[in-house]
Amino acid sequence: MFQKIRQFLGDVALEGRRISWPNRRDLVDSSLVVIVFIVLLAIVIMACDEVIRTLLRLVLGGEA
């Protein structure tokens, strides 16, 4: 059992040495893409919410 644990930890260390971390510019660019996507998605969800709210007011006749 300890041999398997040792082998696993050795494999983890080997994979850790293979990691290629992004440079600062790539990280900033990727972060900006994610932030812009989240903002756009929030706007789309807000618009859908308003459309559904308006439809409910029309169907139910009043405040919804």
N, C-alpha and C positions, 0 to 999 in steps of 0.2 A: 504494500500500500504506500509506504514512504517513497519507494522508487517511482511510482506513478506520479506522486505529488512533485517530486524533484524533477521528473521529466516534464510535467506540465509547466512548472515555474521556469524551467530552462527554455521551453518553447515560447512562453510569454515574453521572456527577456529577448529572445531572438527576434520575435515579431516587433518588439519595441524598438529595436535598432533599425528596423526596416521602415519605420514611419518617416514620411517626408512631410514636414510641417510647411504650411503655406507661408510665404513671406508677408510682410506687413501690408503691402499694396493689395495683394490677392485677398487677404483677410478683410480689409476695409471695403473692397469692391463687393465681395460676397455679402458682407453685413449690410451694405447699402441696398443691394438687390432684395434681401430678405425684408428689410424695413419698408421699402417701397411696396413690395408685394402685400405686406400685412396692412399697410394703410389703404391700398386699393381694395383689398378684400373687406376691410371694415366699412368702406364707403358703399360697396355693393350690398353688403348685409344690411346696412342702415337704409339704403334705398328700398330693398325688398321688404324690410319691416314697415316702412312708411306706406308702401303699396298695399300690403296686407291689412294694415290698420285702416287705411282709407276704404278698402273693399268691405271690411267688417262694419265700418260705420254706415256704409250704404245699405248693406244687407240687414243689419240689426236696427238701423234707424236711431241713432243717438250716439252717445259717447261709448267708445270701446277701448 
